[in-house]
Amino acid sequence: MNSTHNFVQQEDPAVWDAIAAEQIRQRDGLEMIASENFTSPAVMQAVGSVLTNKYAEGYPGHRYYGGCEFVDAVENLARDRAKKLFGAEHVNVQPHSGSQANSAVYLMAIQPGDTVLAFDLAHGGHLTHGMKLNSSGILYRFIHYGVRRDNNLIDFDQVAALAREHKPKLIVAGASAYPREIQHARFAEIAREVSAKLMVDMAHYAGLVAAGIHDNPVPVADFVTSTTHKTLRGPRGGIAICRAENAKALDRSVFPGTQGGPLMHSIAGKAVAFAEALRPDFKIYAEKVVDNARALAAALASGGVKLVSGGTDNHLMLVDVTPLGIGGKLAEEVLDRCGITCNKNMIPYDERKPMDPSGIRLGTPALTTRGMGTDEMQRIAQWILRVLKSPADTALVAVTKQDVSDLAEQFPAPAAQLEPQASRDARTLQTVMG
Ligand SMILES: *Cc1c(COP(=O)(O)O)cnc(C)c1O
């Protein structure tokens, strides 16, 4: 790869301008979307490699195309490393995303019309867990458990009661906006009692599982699915895990069941990321992610906002901003103006609408990858609080935006070294923004 030559800029300036502007946005802002991260230069290079040119339908040693000996090596490396990382008997590394991994498990584990018990989207679940417009909600009969009103923790009495009443074929655990560790063993116990299969979707916290900080669902679940790009810090993609006895059926369900040819460049990126996650420094990274989340949560809570469940023991928190007299929509907007990126989010039992809910969701995986620690979290919490308390104060927003970019400059994102550098010229941004 000739990194001094910018082919995109030369051949397609319109696309390059947008990439360059995004590069500046990532460099100068604070990324606090809980599902995002900065993958390593090695992963970026693998994903940008010649492997994108290769068709390889099938699995290593059993392909429908010739010339697969090298991509076979890549896929075997990815599978073996993922197995080691999660202590798994079988891992399919082909799912294009977390959603694809979930579709594949549903296809093999249940029949259309079957009952599935999963976490309520309005309480922190994911759209592939039975939202009515998603194929999961269209094809299967989902019913949902939630969190308790008093402590915002998963209501296991409700999980058990619904399981006994509806006799689901499958129980799904895992969440997109739940700030506490999920007790997989309790789900396994309930699933066993009603003879349901258990699927754990660890998309958000797979990195914490890989680091041994959160409970590993692999020993107790029939199926485990994940993304590879959230706390796990790999390329965009998914994986699906099962016991050896289900390996053939799961593989068939991914291909040809739900997908065609695998994205071999992405699988190469996964292999590199799994090797990174197996190294001791990844455990240190994941510990810092959790320490940072705790520090940020504590600082925010002492500044007048309410935290769902009172805090966090993972990489994210749900902040109820209504005590400050604003909603989640305005909170997201004003933070965005300061260069702090997050998303508005429903809180459990929210009385406001999904497009303007009571909360925002904040996460620490990306900032921690940039090397920030608990001191930086304290400072960021104060900036967040001050602008949310005076959202109309444009001078304060401007000062905060400067504070944000000064801090960001001290902690460069890792892959910034790899791409041709966008110039600091503000015209690039203007061209793209119109
Ligand atoms: C992010 C997420 C997914 C889906 O991931 P995509 O890669 O966006 O398809 C699935 N399940 C949960 C719980 C998630 O948080």
The ligand as an ORCA input file, in Angstrom:
! r2SCAN-3c Opt
* xyz 0 1
  C     -25.384     -3.223     18.017
  C     -26.235     -4.379     18.365
  C     -26.605     -5.337     17.404
  C     -26.466     -5.179     15.919
  O     -25.362     -4.787     15.389
  P     -25.217     -4.287     13.862
  O     -23.810     -4.648     13.589
  O     -25.517     -2.839     13.905
  O     -26.174     -5.043     13.013
  C     -27.295     -6.455     17.817
  N     -27.623     -6.620     19.096
  C     -27.321     -5.714     20.048
  C     -27.739     -5.969     21.448
  C     -26.636     -4.552     19.710
  O     -26.373     -3.640     20.639
*
